[in-house]
Amino acid sequence: MTTIDFRIRAAEVLRIEASAVAQLQQYLDTDFNLACQLMFDSKGKTIVSGMGKSGHIGSKIAATLASTGTPAFFVHPGEASHGDLGMLSKDDVLIAISNSGETAEVLTIIPVVKRLGIKLIAMTGNPQSTLAKLADAHLCVKVEQEACPLGLAPTASTTATLAMGDALAVALLDARGFSADDFALSHPGGSLGRKLLLRLEDIMHTGAQVPKVPQNASIKDALLEISNKGLGMTAVVDDNGKMAGIFTDGDLRRILDQRYDIHTNRIADVMIRSCTTAHAKMLAAEALQIMQSKKINGLIVLDEQNVPVGAMNMHDLLRAGVM
């Protein structure tokens, strides 16, 4: 059996596609600015359309636009000719994708688009094509060669088109002042949403589940509280119920060699007074960063009066999908 080193061809593919993307910078001309301005000023949505591989890329571009602050969706040009053009309105912008600029299914819908007064952005590899000439703004995605050795399968050209779509989306994101919170609102079900939206009040233990003992309690009482609540720590509160300190599993190991009597010594004698705490509205991701930087496994959550109202640890963050 002949041994083939598939990496040789793969390396060539990556070189060709990387070069295609790098060369796109020369096409960031006034038409790119115009395309962005048309989408930025639009009171409607951005519709993306394309056939075949261009359609697959167009679907991804629409999804990226929609998740970064530019309302968008994909319409198949074949379906558009049979009723789906009803999805478009005069306030919309259409991005039509065709590497040749002569795709029949795409060109068929352009007269209707023009009649509706919809602004047209074309993405083609041929600035002299019919589609490019009909467009209000043309984004050139021309490549020197496809990565396919036969020069037939769209490879470098689709990569370049996808990259140009990303350039549009990110340029608009920046212009709109789109924030991480905005991004999270369109990703509530995924890990990004959990990291950006979830707050401690959503996952913390509350009420009787919060481990806490009075400062005149014995060390033994504190250890029982830690064991019963299962969070590896307990808050220590003063006579007014306010946070006075904390005692953790790690602190127990610290005092073992100091000959404290767990039955008679008070927890106030061994607790940590200057401790890191949190508030209920704190993002879970922020709490994770604090715990990692401080090398601690849990946090007591305080209200505005410094009273413990919640508690959580790394296991809670893990269960919530934050880490």
Salt bridges, closest charged atoms under 4 A:
ASP5 OD1 - ARG7 NE 2.98
GLU12 OE2 - ARG15 NH2 2.81
ASP91 OD1 - LYS90 NZ 3.60
ASP136 OD2 - LYS114 NZ 3.91
ASP166 OD1 - LYS60 NZ 3.40
GLU201 OE2 - LYS281 NZ 3.06
GLU225 OE2 - LYS229 NZ 2.64
ASP251 OD1 - ARG254 NH2 3.64
ASP269 OD1 - ARG266 NH2 3.82
ASP316 OD1 - HIS205 NE2 2.96
ASP316 OD1 - ARG319 NH2 2.46
